[in-house]
Amino acid sequence: MQPAAILESALYVDDLDKAEAFYTDVLGLPLIRKVEGRHVFLRCGQGVLLLFNPDATIEPPAPDARLPVPPHGARGQGHLCFRASDEEIDRWKERLAQAGIAIEAAFTWPEGGRSLYIRDPAGNSLEFANPEIWGLA
């Protein structure tokens, strides 16, 4: 057996309001739900992007918690890559420029496929890339 796909990915952010505005307004991801001061959950294709305040998620659940999610969290900059075609990467370049978002790097990989890198408001590294960078169609 092996997992079929990644259902959710998490990034940790110091300002949930700024992160929510960036991911919904700039990247266009629809909001699923949020809990003030703790998390923002967003739909991304067939998956979910979880944005957490690391200070809130490091706390263990109460003994009588309805959902006893174990403590978790990370500090520092994380990384997430969004799947994009060549045409979509070109369109993202334009949209990000219009939104005043700096492009940190853009290049073609030696084995094929392109990548475009930016930072979110918390400093997380975000990439838009062709599946070809991993030999996927």
N, C-alpha and C positions, 0 to 999 in steps of 0.2 A: 504494500500500500504506500501511497504518497499523496500529499495534499494536491488538490486539483487546481487551486488558484489562491491568490491572496484576497481575502474578503475585505480587510480593513488595514489601514496603515495609520500610524500615529506620529505626530510632530508635537513638540513641546514649545510653547510660546509664553513670553512674559506679559503680553498685553492681548487678551482675548478679543477686545473690541477692535483694535487695529487689525489683528489677524482676520477676524470675521469680515471686516470691510474689504480687505485685500482679496481674500479668497472668493467672496461673493461678488463684489463690484468689478474687480480687475479680471479675475479668472472665470467668473460666471458660474461658480459651483453653487447649486441650490442647498439651502440650509435644511437640515433634517430636524435637529433640535439643539438646544443649548441649556446649560445651567450656569447662571451668572457666577463668575469667579472660578468655575471648575472646568467646563469644556464647551466646545462647539463641534457639532458633527455635521459633515457635508457630504452630499452625494457626488461621486465621481465615476461616471459610466456605470459599470456593474459593481463597483466597490464603494467604500466609504472612507473618507479622510477624517480622522479624529484629531482635533486640536485640543491639547490639554494644558492647563496651568500646572506645572510640575509641583508647585507648593501644595496644591490641593490633592493631587493624586498620590502623593507619597504617604498620606495618612491611611492607616489601616481602616477597614470598614468597622462600624459599630457591631458589637456581638449580635444584635438583633436586626441587622441590616437585611432588607428585602432582597437586595442584590449584592452579595458579598464579594465584589470584585477586589482581588488582591492589590496591595499597593504597587505602584509602578511609576516610572518617570525617568527622565534623562535631563541632563544639563548640557548646555552648549548647542552648537549648530548641528542639525540633522540634515538628511538628504532624502529627496523624493523625486522620482522621474515620472513624468506624464508621457504616455504614448502619443506620438504625432507623426503624420505623414510629412513629406517634404513641403507640400502645399500648405499644410497647417503650420509648420514651423515658420514659413515665410509670413503667414498671416499673423502668427503670434508676435513676430518681430515688430510688425506694424502696430499691432494693438498695444504692446508693451511700451513702444516709443511714444504713442499718443497718451498713454497713462503716466509718462514720465518715469518709467521703471528702467533702470540701467541694465544693459545686457553685459554680464560679466565675462562670458565666453561664447563663441559660436564657431563650430568647426565640423569638418567631415572626418570620420574615423578612418584609419588606414584600411580596415577590412570592409568598409562600407557603412553607410548610415550617417546621419547628422545629429548633432546635439546643440542645444541652446540653453545656457545657464543664466539664472537670475537669483536674487535673494528675496525672501519674504521679509516683512517688517521685523521679525525676530532674528533674522540672519540665517535662517535655514536655506540651504542650497536647493533650488528647484531646477529641474532639467526637463526640457521637452526633447524627445528623441524618437528616431525611427526604430521600430522593432529590429531592424537589420543589425543594429549594433550588437545584438545578442544572437544573431543568426535566426531570428524569428520572422515569419512573414506577416 
